[in-house]
Amino acid sequence: MRILAIDPGYERLGIAILEKNSSAAGTAKDRKETVVYSECFKTSPKQTFEERLLLVGERVEYFINEYKPIGLSIENLFLSNNQKTAMRVSEVRGAILYICKKNKLTIKEFTPLQIKMSVTGNGKGTKEQIIRMVRLLVPNIKKNAIDDEYDAIAAGLTFFAHSREV
């Protein structure tokens, strides 16, 4: 099973493609999650929001066409003190959800609490704990990955943890 996992944003978008072999015949190692690819896609503040939204949408479509995931795991928006930023991230999420639904991906949305709980076992896990656990759970992460990528990978691991067919 291959999925697209996203930590939404319009300045920085964490994107990961994760895979898990669902074969019951294989060893536990064969059923382990792997990161096929991850990146932090950045847009420029010099661009209009609409230009940035277009670039984000095009990048998500590229990943769908290139890697053929069957599902999307995306973090729900958390409440923010900066309402303008929260609204813009909501718009980005809407565009991503539209593109993924249009491409017939199974969509699973998770709160930050659910992601932290799935990855660290603690709903109040820190950023450092998430990164440490993601590295332990998925040892093939690139050395220079940044926090947005770790957040996307953590969302992907949560997708697998909540999937019955894996």
Summary of the structure (lengths in Angstrom):
residues: 166
radius of gyration: 15.3
end to end distance: 7.9
largest distance: 52.1
contacts: 522
relative contact order: 0.22
helix: 45%
strand: 21%
